Amino acid sequence: MGKKDTAENVATYSVITQIETIRKLHSNLLREIANALQKRRAPTLGIFGIGGEVSPYGYFPRWFTDNVGEGNVVVLDYNPKILGMGYRYLNSQQVFDSFTPEVHLKSDSSIEELLQGGRSPPLSIVNVNPDVVIDPQKSGDRRFIFSEANFKFPLRIAEESLDAVDSTLALHHVFAYTEDVRRIFREIFRVLKPGGLFHLGEASVNMRRSEENIEKIRGVLDDVYFSDERDPECMVRIGSPRAKYRLILTEEGHFEIDNDEDVRNKLSSHYTFTVNDGKIFLPLIDPVRDADFVEAVNQYYLRNNIEKARLLGIMDPSQKPFTAKRIQDSIQQGLIEKGNAERGLVEFYSPQEFLITMLREVGFDVRSELANPNRTEAPMVNIYASK
Ligand SMILES: C[S@@+](CC[C@H](N)C(=O)[O-])C[C@H]1O[C@@H](n2cnc3c(N)ncnc32)[C@H](O)[C@@H]1O
C-alpha cells in the first residue's frame, strides 16, 4: 500500500463506520436469506456469530416465524453470554411459541453464565454436550438450537444439513491467516445442502499486511523454526525445531529471536529492531516501515468511534437498538479490535475480490453487492455464495 493509496483508502474506510451502512447490510441480508428460505420446504437456517440482541434479526423478532416457516434455526457463537442474550431476547418476543429452544454448551461453561443478568426463561432442553454433532433435521419438532462453537475449529454440524447460512461481521474476528479463511469456507460448503445459500457480510479493509510480514521475515532467515503464539488457542508452528534460527511471534505481536551476529546482519537491511536481554525484537507491524498500514488502521477505528460517539447525541431513543450504553460498549469493542489489528489478529477485513476468489476456489457460485449502492466506494459488502 503506497502513501497515495493509503490516503484514498482511509477516506474509503471511513464510510464503513456509518451505522446506516450496517443497517443496509443487514436489510439486504434479511431479504436475500428470506428469499432463499422461502424456496425450500421446512428449511434450516444457520446463523454463525449472532451478536448481542441477536442483531440483525433482533430488529424483527417475528422474522424467524415468518420466514423459516416449518423449518429450524441453528445459532453458533463462541460466547455463551451472547448466546444467552439472544436466547432471552427471542424468548421475550414469543419466538419460542413456535420453536423448541435447545442449548448446547461446552462442559466448562455453566448454565448460570448463559442466563446471567436476567430472569431465567424456561429452557425446554439443555444439552450440555458440545461434542454432539448437530443434525437439525433429526427430530420431528421445529428446532431452534443455540450452540457454543468456535469457528477456529471444525463445525460440529452434520453434512448437507443447512439451507442457508448467514455470517455477518463475525468471521473477521476469527483468523490470522488466509488458509484459516479457506478452511471455514470449506466447512460452510460442507454443511450446506446442494443449492444452499451462504451470506457473508464483511468489511474490506486490507489487513493482510501482517501475514506478508511473517512470510518476508521467514524468507530472510531461511532456515528457521517459526512459532506464532499470538492466539493461545491456535498456536501455529512451522519448520523443524532443529532449524538454525528460532523465530517466536509473541502474544503482543512482536517477533523475538536469539541475539546473534548473523541474524542482525540478515535483518539489518530489511528491518528496524532492538536488542535486549540476549534477544532481538521487532514488531510484526513495523511502525517505521509500515506506517501507512498502521495509519490506515488507526484512522479506521478513530473514525468508527467518532461516528458512534456522534450518534450518542443524535439518536432517537425509540430507534432501537442503538442505546447509549450499546454505543459505548461498541467503542470499547473497537479499541479491542484496534489492539488485535496491531497484533495482526484481525485479518479478515479483506478486499471483497480476495474473499470471492477464495469462495470460488472452494466450489461456491458467487455474487456480491455493496451494502450501500449509493456510495459506490463503500467497502461493506454482502457476498452471496450458492453451493
Ligand atoms: C460484531 S458481532 C456480529 C453480530 C451480527 N451477526 C451482526 O451482524 O450484527 C460478531 C459475533 O461473532 C462472534 N464471534 C467472534 N469470534 C468468534 C469465533 N471465533 N467463534 C464463534 N463466534 C465468534 C462474537 O461473539 C459476536 O457475537
The ligand as a MOL file (V3000), in Angstrom:
LIG
                    3D

  0  0  0     0  0            999 V3000
M  V30 BEGIN CTAB
M  V30 COUNTS 27 29 0 0 0
M  V30 BEGIN ATOM
M  V30 1 C -19.9050 -7.9940 15.6390 0
M  V30 2 S -20.8500 -9.4090 16.1190 0 CHG=1
M  V30 3 C -21.8780 -9.5550 14.6790 0
M  V30 4 C -23.2880 -9.8990 15.0510 0
M  V30 5 C -24.3270 -9.9700 13.9560 0
M  V30 6 N -24.0550 -11.0530 13.0110 0
M  V30 7 C -24.4870 -8.6630 13.2500 0
M  V30 8 O -24.3760 -8.6270 12.0270 0
M  V30 9 O -24.7360 -7.6610 13.8970 0 CHG=-1
M  V30 10 C -19.6990 -10.7430 15.9800 0
M  V30 11 C -20.1470 -12.0340 16.6420 0
M  V30 12 O -19.2030 -13.0670 16.2880 0
M  V30 13 C -18.9040 -13.8380 17.4500 0
M  V30 14 N -17.5670 -14.4500 17.2710 0
M  V30 15 C -16.3890 -13.7950 17.1660 0
M  V30 16 N -15.3760 -14.6640 17.0530 0
M  V30 17 C -15.9220 -15.9040 17.0760 0
M  V30 18 C -15.3690 -17.2250 16.9970 0
M  V30 19 N -14.0460 -17.4420 16.9090 0
M  V30 20 N -16.2240 -18.2770 17.0410 0
M  V30 21 C -17.5510 -18.0660 17.1560 0
M  V30 22 N -18.1290 -16.8480 17.2480 0
M  V30 23 C -17.3230 -15.7770 17.2030 0
M  V30 24 C -18.9980 -12.8320 18.5890 0
M  V30 25 O -19.2010 -13.4520 19.8500 0
M  V30 26 C -20.1750 -11.9700 18.1540 0
M  V30 27 O -21.3990 -12.4970 18.6220 0
M  V30 END ATOM
M  V30 BEGIN BOND
M  V30 1 1 1 2
M  V30 2 1 2 3
M  V30 3 1 2 10
M  V30 4 1 3 4
M  V30 5 1 4 5
M  V30 6 1 5 6
M  V30 7 1 5 7
M  V30 8 2 7 8
M  V30 9 1 7 9
M  V30 10 1 10 11
M  V30 11 1 11 12
M  V30 12 1 11 26
M  V30 13 1 12 13
M  V30 14 1 13 14
M  V30 15 1 13 24
M  V30 16 1 14 15
M  V30 17 1 14 23
M  V30 18 2 15 16
M  V30 19 1 16 17
M  V30 20 1 17 18
M  V30 21 2 17 23
M  V30 22 1 18 19
M  V30 23 2 18 20
M  V30 24 1 20 21
M  V30 25 2 21 22
M  V30 26 1 22 23
M  V30 27 1 24 25
M  V30 28 1 24 26
M  V30 29 1 26 27
M  V30 END BOND
M  V30 END CTAB
M  END
